[in-house]
Each structure stands twice: as C-alpha cells, then as structure tokens.
Amino acid sequence: MSEQPEEQVSRPLANHLAARLRELRARRGFTQDHVAKRLGCHESAVSRWESGSRFPTGEDLVALADLFEDRKSTRLNSSHS
C-alpha cells in the first residue's frame, strides 16, 4: 500500500478525508498504531492521512472502510446515506 502525494489530490478533499479518518478512529477507540498494523502500513502513513498531507490509495480507502465497518467513508461523505 502506498500514498498519493498531496499535489495530486484536491486540498479540500484531503482535509475532509483527514477529519473523517480522525473521527472514525476516535469513535472506535483505535490508535494510529492499531490502524497501521491492521492495514499493514506504517503508523506515519496513518498520521499523514489524518493530517491531510498525504492521501490513501483506493485500496487503502477500502481497507479503512472495512476496518471502521463504515462503507460510507469510501464516499467521504458523512451526511448522506
């Protein structure tokens, strides 16, 4: 699993995803280290996703949605079902 550099991703989208990932992780009581181990990536990758400086790949987004049991998170939208 890898990451897409910030310049390849829309800043508002990256910021929205970052906030959503922090929210979902906090709701589950997971640490960044726990998320990283479950996804098979480094904790620093999770930190960069949550800061909005990097964007997870599509594969990572699906794995995150599975981990958080929240398929809505793959759409990056918490207000619509």
N, C-alpha and C positions, 0 to 999 in steps of 0.2 A: 504494500500500500504506500502511496506517495501523496504528495500535496501539490496543489497548483499555486504558483507564485501569485502574490497579491495583484500584480499588474494585469493578470489575465482574468481577474474576477471583479465584478462591479463592487465598489466600496459599500453602497447601501446593502446589497445582498450579503456581503461578507459580514457586515456589522449585525444584520438581522440574524443570520445563522449563528454568529458568535453568542449573542444574547440568548437565543433559543437553546443552544447546547448547554450553556451555563445553567439555565433554568431547569432543563430536563435532568441534568446531572445532580443538581441540588435537590430536586424533588425525590430522587431515588436514593439520596444519601451516598452517592458514589464519589470517590476521589478521582482526580485526573489519572493517577497511577492505576486504579482499578479499571477505568475505561480503557486506558492504553493496553493493559495486559489482556483484556477481553478482546480487543481488536487486533492485537499482535503488532502494535506500533510503539513508539517511544512516547513517554509522558510529555516530552517537549512538543510533540506533534499536537497532542490534545490541547496543550497550553496555547499554541499558536492558533489553532482553530478557534478557541474561546476568546482570544484577543482580537481576532479578525485579521491577523497579519498573514495568515495562510488559509486556504480553502481545502476541505477534504475532497478526495476524488468521489466519483459516483459510487464506487464500490464501498468506500468508507461511509458515505451517507446511508447506504442500505444497511451496513453493519451497525451503524449508530441507531438507526430506527429499530432494528431488531433488538438491540441491547436495551433500548429505552421502551420497547414494546409500544411504539408510537409511530405508526405509518404516516401520520400527518406530518411528522418532522421532515420527511423526504420532500414534502411540498414547501417546506419552510414557512408555513402559514399556520399560526395557532388560532386564528379567529374563524376559520371556515372548516366544515366537516366534509 
